[in-house]
Each structure stands twice: as structure tokens, then as C-alpha cells.
């Protein structure tokens, strides 16, 4: 068989062609990206960006608009590099947009700021009450309705 070409596309004896196709289609399914996967990755990317102190600081200040001028970075206590790196990331992520000479929240940015960030801050400030509710829920002394009466503003 020396000098003989081997055709790699022809299955070897004993290899089930259907079985090998099943494996390859399974691999394709495992590696295919769904719409849900893309949305999850975008969420991860946004949360990752907003978990960075400087990005969160800029994002929070943008609720009232951030004027774009030469001293903006020093006014908020950042170096030029820190400021422009995070500002560009926030713009690319679709959270901020520049109108004239001001950076403002996009529609997505407004939703994230008002519906999630402000809510999270409020929930964190109420964490002691939440701990109390958890303790009461774990005990069998009070019904859920009684607990809701004691803490009507808690979910």
C-alpha cells in the first residue's frame, strides 16, 4: 500500500456512517448559537461593564447628561484614559449616546438606570427589613398574610 492515496472521505470498515453523522450533528447543536444565547451574552456584557466602578460612575452621572469638554474627566475624579475608556465602552454597549456636546442615556440606558439601578439601590437600603422577612418566613409562627401586614411595602 505504499504510495497509495487514502481517501479520508470514505468511511473505514466497521464505522457506521449514520452514527458518525449523528455525532457531527450533535456537535453542531452543541456549538450553535441561539437567540437566547446572544441575549444572555449581551446581559453578561452589560453587567460586566456596569460592575466596573468608573463605568458605573459615568453611567450614573449621565442621567442628567455629561457635558463633553476638556476637563470633564478631572471634574469627576478620573484620568483621561479611565474616562474615555469607560465612556467609549458605555457608548458601544448602547447605554450612552452623544447629542450635540452632551452624553445622555439611550432608551436602554434609561430603562436600566430607572428600573434596575435605582431599584437595586432602594432594595439594598431595605436589606435589613428583607432579612427580618426571611427570618419570619422561616419560622412557622406567622402566616404570609401576617408578614405582608407587618411589611406592606415589601414584595
N, C-alpha and C positions, 0 to 999 in steps of 0.2 A: 504494500500500500504506500510505499514510499513515492513521493512526488504526486500522489493522488490528491485532488482537491476535495475538501469536505464541505458539503453544503450545510450550513448551520440552520437553514430554514426547514430542513427535513427532519422530522422528529426521529429520535433514536428508537430502536426496538424496545418495546416494553413501556414506553412513555405514552400515556393516554393524552391524545390531542385535546379532547374536551376538558380534561382535568387541568391541563396547562392553561387553557383559555379561561377557565373558572378562576384560577389563581390570578391571572393578569387583570380580569375584570374586577376582582375583589380588591386588588391593589389600586386600580383606578378609582373605585368608590372611596377607598380609604384616603386617597390623596386629592380627590376632587373638592373644590371649594363651593360651598352653598351660600346662598344669600344670607342665611343666619350666621355662618362663619364670618362673613365680611362685616356684618353689623356688630358681632361680638368683638372682632379685632378693632373696629373703629371705637367702640366703647372703651376697650382696654387702652388704646392710644390716647383718647381724651382724658381718661382718669389718670394715666401715667403723666401726661403733661401737666394737669392741674395739681398733681401731687408735689410738684416742684415749687418751692417757696416763692421764687421770683416770678414764675409764670402766674401763680395764684394771686400774687400781689398786683401784678399788672392787670390781670383779668378783673379783679375786684375793683380797681381804680377806674377801669374803663366803663363802669356802669354810668358814670357822669361824663364820660368822654375824656380822653387824654390828648392834650394839645401836642402836636408834633413840632417841637422846636429843639434847638441845640442843647438846652440844659435840662430837658425832661428827665433823663436818666439820673442826674445828680439830685434833682428835686425829690425823687422817690428812693434815693439811697442806693443806687446800683451803678456799677461801672457801665461804660458804653457797651462793652462786649456782652455783659449779662443782660442788659436791657434789650439790645437789638436781637440777640439770640432768641430770647423768650418771646419777644414781640413778634418776630417772624414766624416762630412755631405756632403761636396763637392765631395768626392770620392764616397760615397754611392749613391749620386744623379746622378753619371755618368758624372760629369763635369771635374773631375781631375783624373789622373792616375799616379802611380809612376813607372818610368822607372829607373832602377839602383838606384841612390840616389837622383833623381830629380822628383818633381811633375810637371806635364805638363797638358795642356788642352787635353781632349779627343777630338774626332772629333766633338761631340755635343758641348763640351765646346768651341772649336774654332769657330764654327758657331755662337753660342750665343754671344761670345765676339766680333767677327768681324762684323757680320751682324746686331746685335741688340744693344750691349752696345756702341760700337764706334759710331754707327748711332744716338743713343739716345743722346750721349754727343754732337755731331755735331748739332742735332736739338735743343737742349737746348741752345747752344751758338747762334743759329739763331732765338731764340724765339721773339725777338723784330721785326724782319722782318716778322715773321708769324703774329704777332699782326697787323702790317700795312696791310698785305694782307687781313686779316679778316675784317678790317675796310673798305678797298676799295671794297671788295666783298659785303659788306652790303649796301654800297652806290650804287646808280644807275648811278653814273657819269662815271664809267669806265666799259668797257666790260672785259670779262675774258681774251680775247686775249691781250688787252692792259695791263692788270695786269701781264700777263705772260711775256710781253716785258720788263716791268719795273723790274721784279724779275725772270729772266730766269732760275736761279738755284733752285728755289723753286718748289715744286710739285704742 
